[in-house]
Amino acid sequence: MIPHERSLVEKWKDRPFALIGVNSDGTDTEKGLAEFKAKAKEMGVTWRSFRNEGTDPPISETWRVRGWPTLYYIDHEGVIRHKDIRDEARMEKVLDEMITAAEEAAKKQKK
């Protein structure tokens, strides 16, 4: 998914969009964390990514994640609007709608 995620970050870099990752890739050890950081750099991951193992309770427990990856689409009001949309075309349609809604809400606030 990283190549597509990278393209989304680039596509919407100047719009109200943020991609946040949570990883459970053995980052609970220094070696695992170093390997993850090297792999992320190699793959061009530029967005924030948190360690599931580095929190108490783990992020996956708080958000009731049962499988990886689990995708949450959270709007500008902090509401989960969609979950686990993986089809790239549908994902981009949903995100574009949510980004447009965020921009329209921001315009209304300025008036």
PyRosetta script that sets phi, psi and omega in degrees:
from pyrosetta import init, pose_from_sequence

init()
pose = pose_from_sequence("MIPHERSLVEKWKDRPFALIGVNSDGTDTEKGLAEFKAKAKEMGVTWRSFRNEGTDPPISETWRVRGWPTLYYIDHEGVIRHKDIRDEARMEKVLDEMITAAEEAAKKQKK")
pose.set_psi(1, -19.4)
pose.set_omega(1, -173.6)
pose.set_phi(2, -59.2)
pose.set_psi(2, -42.6)
pose.set_omega(2, 177.9)
pose.set_phi(3, -58.3)
pose.set_psi(3, -41.6)
pose.set_omega(3, 178.7)
pose.set_phi(4, -68.8)
pose.set_psi(4, -42.1)
pose.set_omega(4, 177.2)
pose.set_phi(5, -58.9)
pose.set_psi(5, -43.0)
pose.set_omega(5, 179.0)
pose.set_phi(6, -60.9)
pose.set_psi(6, -39.9)
pose.set_omega(6, 179.0)
pose.set_phi(7, -67.4)
pose.set_psi(7, -33.8)
pose.set_omega(7, 177.8)
pose.set_phi(8, -67.0)
pose.set_psi(8, -43.9)
pose.set_omega(8, 179.2)
pose.set_phi(9, -59.8)
pose.set_psi(9, -42.4)
pose.set_omega(9, 179.4)
pose.set_phi(10, -68.8)
pose.set_psi(10, -44.9)
pose.set_omega(10, -177.8)
pose.set_phi(11, -58.5)
pose.set_psi(11, -41.4)
pose.set_omega(11, -174.3)
pose.set_phi(12, -111.8)
pose.set_psi(12, 27.5)
pose.set_omega(12, -175.5)
pose.set_phi(13, -62.0)
pose.set_psi(13, -26.6)
pose.set_omega(13, -178.5)
pose.set_phi(14, -106.6)
pose.set_psi(14, 18.4)
pose.set_omega(14, -179.3)
pose.set_phi(15, -125.5)
pose.set_psi(15, 168.9)
pose.set_omega(15, -177.8)
pose.set_phi(16, -74.8)
pose.set_psi(16, 80.2)
pose.set_omega(16, -178.3)
pose.set_phi(17, -142.3)
pose.set_psi(17, 136.1)
pose.set_omega(17, 175.1)
pose.set_phi(18, -139.3)
pose.set_psi(18, 136.5)
pose.set_omega(18, 174.2)
pose.set_phi(19, -109.7)
pose.set_psi(19, 130.0)
pose.set_omega(19, 179.8)
pose.set_phi(20, -128.0)
pose.set_psi(20, 131.8)
pose.set_omega(20, 179.7)
pose.set_phi(21, -108.3)
pose.set_psi(21, 151.9)
pose.set_omega(21, 171.4)
pose.set_phi(22, -129.6)
pose.set_psi(22, 127.3)
pose.set_omega(22, -175.0)
pose.set_phi(23, -116.7)
pose.set_psi(23, 143.0)
pose.set_omega(23, 174.8)
pose.set_phi(24, -128.8)
pose.set_psi(24, 59.5)
pose.set_omega(24, -173.5)
pose.set_phi(25, -111.0)
pose.set_psi(25, 42.3)
pose.set_omega(25, 179.0)
pose.set_phi(26, 69.7)
pose.set_psi(26, 29.4)
pose.set_omega(26, -178.6)
pose.set_phi(27, -83.1)
pose.set_psi(27, 10.9)
pose.set_omega(27, 179.8)
pose.set_phi(28, -81.6)
pose.set_psi(28, -3.9)
pose.set_omega(28, 175.0)
pose.set_phi(29, -117.6)
pose.set_psi(29, 157.8)
pose.set_omega(29, 178.5)
pose.set_phi(30, -60.1)
pose.set_psi(30, -43.0)
pose.set_omega(30, 178.9)
pose.set_phi(31, -62.3)
pose.set_psi(31, -46.5)
pose.set_omega(31, 179.4)
pose.set_phi(32, -61.8)
pose.set_psi(32, -42.2)
pose.set_omega(32, 178.8)
pose.set_phi(33, -64.3)
pose.set_psi(33, -42.9)
pose.set_omega(33, 178.7)
pose.set_phi(34, -63.2)
pose.set_psi(34, -41.1)
pose.set_omega(34, 178.2)
pose.set_phi(35, -64.8)
pose.set_psi(35, -41.9)
pose.set_omega(35, 178.2)
pose.set_phi(36, -62.3)
pose.set_psi(36, -45.7)
pose.set_omega(36, -179.6)
pose.set_phi(37, -61.2)
pose.set_psi(37, -41.8)
pose.set_omega(37, 178.7)
pose.set_phi(38, -64.4)
pose.set_psi(38, -43.6)
pose.set_omega(38, 179.8)
pose.set_phi(39, -64.8)
pose.set_psi(39, -42.4)
pose.set_omega(39, 179.5)
pose.set_phi(40, -62.7)
pose.set_psi(40, -42.2)
pose.set_omega(40, 178.8)
pose.set_phi(41, -63.7)
pose.set_psi(41, -45.3)
pose.set_omega(41, 179.9)
pose.set_phi(42, -59.8)
pose.set_psi(42, -37.0)
pose.set_omega(42, -176.7)
pose.set_phi(43, -89.0)
pose.set_psi(43, -1.4)
pose.set_omega(43, 176.6)
pose.set_phi(44, 78.2)
pose.set_psi(44, 31.3)
pose.set_omega(44, 177.6)
pose.set_phi(45, -77.1)
pose.set_psi(45, 114.3)
pose.set_omega(45, -178.2)
pose.set_phi(46, -111.2)
pose.set_psi(46, -6.7)
pose.set_omega(46, -177.3)
pose.set_phi(47, -92.6)
pose.set_psi(47, 162.9)
pose.set_omega(47, -179.7)
pose.set_phi(48, -62.9)
pose.set_psi(48, 138.5)
pose.set_omega(48, 179.0)
pose.set_phi(49, -141.3)
pose.set_psi(49, 126.2)
pose.set_omega(49, -176.3)
pose.set_phi(50, -104.8)
pose.set_psi(50, 153.9)
pose.set_omega(50, 177.6)
pose.set_phi(51, -89.0)
pose.set_psi(51, 120.5)
pose.set_omega(51, 176.6)
pose.set_phi(52, -62.1)
pose.set_psi(52, -41.1)
pose.set_omega(52, -177.5)
pose.set_phi(53, -72.7)
pose.set_psi(53, -14.3)
pose.set_omega(53, -175.6)
pose.set_phi(54, -90.2)
pose.set_psi(54, 9.2)
pose.set_omega(54, -178.4)
pose.set_phi(55, -125.2)
pose.set_psi(55, 157.2)
pose.set_omega(55, 179.3)
pose.set_phi(56, -135.8)
pose.set_psi(56, 108.3)
pose.set_omega(56, 2.7)
pose.set_phi(57, -75.0)
pose.set_psi(57, 164.1)
pose.set_omega(57, 177.6)
pose.set_phi(58, -58.6)
pose.set_psi(58, 147.0)
pose.set_omega(58, -179.8)
pose.set_phi(59, -55.6)
pose.set_psi(59, -39.8)
pose.set_omega(59, -179.0)
pose.set_phi(60, -61.3)
pose.set_psi(60, -32.4)
pose.set_omega(60, 178.2)
pose.set_phi(61, -72.2)
pose.set_psi(61, -45.6)
pose.set_omega(61, -179.6)
pose.set_phi(62, -60.2)
pose.set_psi(62, -41.8)
pose.set_omega(62, -176.9)
pose.set_phi(63, -94.5)
pose.set_psi(63, 5.6)
pose.set_omega(63, 178.4)
pose.set_phi(64, 56.8)
pose.set_psi(64, 43.6)
pose.set_omega(64, 177.4)
pose.set_phi(65, -75.9)
pose.set_psi(65, 128.7)
pose.set_omega(65, -178.9)
pose.set_phi(66, -112.4)
pose.set_psi(66, -10.6)
pose.set_omega(66, -179.8)
pose.set_phi(67, -156.8)
pose.set_psi(67, 158.8)
pose.set_omega(67, -178.6)
pose.set_phi(68, -116.6)
pose.set_psi(68, 133.7)
pose.set_omega(68, -4.6)
pose.set_phi(69, -83.9)
pose.set_psi(69, 152.9)
pose.set_omega(69, 169.4)
pose.set_phi(70, -115.9)
pose.set_psi(70, 128.7)
pose.set_omega(70, -175.9)
pose.set_phi(71, -111.8)
pose.set_psi(71, 126.8)
pose.set_omega(71, 175.6)
pose.set_phi(72, -114.6)
pose.set_psi(72, 136.3)
pose.set_omega(72, 177.5)
pose.set_phi(73, -111.9)
pose.set_psi(73, 105.4)
pose.set_omega(73, -173.6)
pose.set_phi(74, -107.8)
pose.set_psi(74, 127.3)
pose.set_omega(74, -176.2)
pose.set_phi(75, -82.3)
pose.set_psi(75, -177.7)
pose.set_omega(75, -176.6)
pose.set_phi(76, -67.4)
pose.set_psi(76, -12.5)
pose.set_omega(76, 176.8)
pose.set_phi(77, -98.6)
pose.set_psi(77, 1.9)
pose.set_omega(77, 179.5)
pose.set_phi(78, 84.2)
pose.set_psi(78, 16.1)
pose.set_omega(78, -178.3)
pose.set_phi(79, -97.7)
pose.set_psi(79, 132.2)
pose.set_omega(79, 174.4)
pose.set_phi(80, -72.4)
pose.set_psi(80, 115.0)
pose.set_omega(80, -178.6)
pose.set_phi(81, -95.8)
pose.set_psi(81, -29.9)
pose.set_omega(81, -178.5)
pose.set_phi(82, -147.3)
pose.set_psi(82, 159.0)
pose.set_omega(82, 176.7)
pose.set_phi(83, -142.0)
pose.set_psi(83, 136.0)
pose.set_omega(83, 172.3)
pose.set_phi(84, 61.6)
pose.set_psi(84, 33.1)
pose.set_omega(84, 169.8)
pose.set_phi(85, -79.2)
pose.set_psi(85, 117.8)
pose.set_omega(85, -176.0)
pose.set_phi(86, -113.8)
pose.set_psi(86, -21.0)
pose.set_omega(86, 177.6)
pose.set_phi(87, -62.6)
pose.set_psi(87, 122.6)
pose.set_omega(87, -172.2)
pose.set_phi(88, -59.6)
pose.set_psi(88, -42.9)
pose.set_omega(88, -179.6)
pose.set_phi(89, -64.9)
pose.set_psi(89, -45.3)
pose.set_omega(89, 179.2)
pose.set_phi(90, -66.5)
pose.set_psi(90, -39.5)
pose.set_omega(90, 178.0)
pose.set_phi(91, -57.6)
pose.set_psi(91, -47.7)
pose.set_omega(91, -178.4)
pose.set_phi(92, -66.8)
pose.set_psi(92, -36.3)
pose.set_omega(92, 177.8)
pose.set_phi(93, -63.2)
pose.set_psi(93, -48.0)
pose.set_omega(93, 179.7)
pose.set_phi(94, -61.4)
pose.set_psi(94, -46.1)
pose.set_omega(94, -179.8)
pose.set_phi(95, -63.6)
pose.set_psi(95, -42.4)
pose.set_omega(95, 179.4)
pose.set_phi(96, -61.1)
pose.set_psi(96, -41.5)
pose.set_omega(96, 177.6)
pose.set_phi(97, -62.6)
pose.set_psi(97, -42.7)
pose.set_omega(97, -178.8)
pose.set_phi(98, -68.9)
pose.set_psi(98, -39.5)
pose.set_omega(98, 178.8)
pose.set_phi(99, -66.4)
pose.set_psi(99, -42.8)
pose.set_omega(99, 177.6)
pose.set_phi(100, -61.4)
pose.set_psi(100, -42.3)
pose.set_omega(100, 178.5)
pose.set_phi(101, -62.4)
pose.set_psi(101, -40.3)
pose.set_omega(101, 178.5)
pose.set_phi(102, -64.2)
pose.set_psi(102, -41.5)
pose.set_omega(102, 179.1)
pose.set_phi(103, -65.9)
pose.set_psi(103, -39.9)
pose.set_omega(103, 179.3)
pose.set_phi(104, -66.6)
pose.set_psi(104, -40.1)
pose.set_omega(104, 177.7)
pose.set_phi(105, -63.7)
pose.set_psi(105, -38.9)
pose.set_omega(105, 179.0)
pose.set_phi(106, -65.9)
pose.set_psi(106, -38.2)
pose.set_omega(106, 177.8)
pose.set_phi(107, -63.3)
pose.set_psi(107, -42.3)
pose.set_omega(107, -179.7)
pose.set_phi(108, -64.2)
pose.set_psi(108, -35.2)
pose.set_omega(108, 179.3)
pose.set_phi(109, -68.4)
pose.set_psi(109, -30.4)
pose.set_omega(109, -178.5)
pose.set_phi(110, -73.4)
pose.set_psi(110, -22.1)
pose.set_omega(110, -177.0)
pose.set_phi(111, -76.8)
pose.dump_pdb("model.pdb")
